[in-house]
């Protein structure tokens, strides 16, 4: 009986210590909560249609990671409890030297575009990629960041089209989607 009381007391003290530590850590910025973004599962054709810009290029630089604040839309709040509140998003600006503009504004060849990396595997200087970008410079997660291998192969990761293509054939496929718009 005495053993049960000692074990119960020890467990209770452990729980109290854990609660105090977590409370301290959360209020002093020592506790990070990871988020997972959810994107619609686009087909390759839908993503081509949704993207305002599609580029093939090489990563030439990365900026420091920063946190941006996004205002919470209170349009549907009936009591305005979120008025003036923000969501925080961690982004890293990645500079891409455009080698081929597949979709977007003319005269972008050899330009530098900024891709806001957030929630995907990191790109590094020298990586070759095809990016499907929205107007703000973001993609729809991993499905919009297609890495090109040294032998100019690209593997799509869309739910309806998981194939490996030669880069030029992939660009031709995207061009066909564009012409049917």
N, C-alpha and C positions, 0 to 999 in steps of 0.2 A: 504494500500500500504506500509506504514511504517513497519507494522508487517511482511510482506513478505520479505522486505529487511533485517530486523533483523534476521529472521529465516534463510535466505539464507547465511548471513554472519556467523552465528553460525555454520551452517552445514559445510561451507567451512573451518572454523577454526578447527572443529572436524576432518575433513578429513586430513588436514595438520598435526595435532598433531598425528593422527594414523600413517600416513606415516613416520613421523620422528621417532616415537617410534619403529616401525617395522624395519626401517633401522638401528637404534642403536642396537636393540636386536639381529638382525641377524649377525651383525659384531662383537658383543661382546659375542657370545656364549650363549645367554639367550633364544634362540629360537630353539626348537628341531623339526625337521621334521621327523615324523614317516613314516617308509616304510612298505610295505606289499610285502612279497616275493610271487612269483607265481611258483608253481611246477606243473609238469605234473600229471594228474590224473591217477595214476597207478592202475591196478587191483591188487589183492593180489598176483596173480601168477607173474605178471610183476615186482612187487616190490621185490618179492623173487628172481627173476632172476637178477635184477639190483643190489641188495645189495651185497656188498662184505663180510659182516658179519651180522648175525642175532643172537642176544643174549637175553636170559631171565636172569634178575638179579635184584638186589636191589641197590637203590641209597645209597651210603655210604658217599658222600661228594660233596660239591660245591665249586668251586674257585670263586674269585672275577670276576665280569663282566669286560670285557675289549673290546677295540675297535681294530680290526685288519684292516690293509689296504690291499686291493686287487688291483693289478695293472690293469688299463684299457687296454684291448687288442686293439691295434691300427692297427691290420692287415687289417681292412676294411676302415680305415680312409684314404681318398685320400689326405688330407692336413695336417695330423698329428696334428690336433688341440688338441687331447687328450693325446699326447705324454707326458709321465711322470706324468700323473694324476692317482688318486686312487679313488676307491669306499671304503667307510668305512662300516664295518659290526660289529655289537655288538654281542659278544658271551660270553657264560658262560660255562666253562668246568665243566662237571658233571661226577663224578667217579661212575662207576657201578661195583659192585661185581658180576661177572658172576656165575650164578648157573647152567645154561645149555647153551652150545654153540649149536645153531640150525644150523648155517651155518658159515663157515669161517675156519681159520687156526686151525689145531689140537693143542692139549695141551693148550687150552685157558680156560678150566674148572677152576673155582675158581680164575681166573685172574681178574685184574681190567682193565676195558676198559674206555676210555675217550670219552664221547659224547659231541659234541659242540652244546650246546643248543642255538638256535637262531630262533626267530619267532614262538615259540610254548608256550603253557602254561607251567609254571615253574614246574620242578620236585623238590621234597623235600626229605631230608634224610629219608630213610625207605620205600619210594615208590617202588613198584615192577612193572617192565616194561618189555615189549618185544620191542627191538629196531632193526630197519632195517637201517644199517649204510652203507654209501659209504666209499671209501678208506680214505677220509679225516676226517671221524668221524662225518659226518653230516647225517641227515635224509632228507626225502622229505616232510618237514612240519609235521603237525599233523598226517597225514596218516602213518608215519613211527615211531610214538611213541605211543605204545599201552599200556595203563595202566591196571594192573591186580588188581582185587578187592580182598578183604580179603577172599572171598569164592572161590578164584581161577577162576574167570570168566574174560573173556576178550571180549571187544566189538571192532570189526573192524570198521574202518571209511573210507573204500575205497569206491569209487563210485559204484562199482559193487557187493560189498559184505558187507553190513551193517548188521552184525549178531553178536549175543553173543554166545561165545563158552566156554566150559570148557577148561582150559589151556592145559591139556594134549591132548584133541582132536584138538585144534588149532595147537599145535606143530606137531601132526601127519599129519595134512593137509599141513603144510609147508614142511614136509619131503617128502610127495608125489610129491609136485611141484619140489623139488630138484631132486628126482629120475627120473623125466621125462626130465631133462636137457640134 
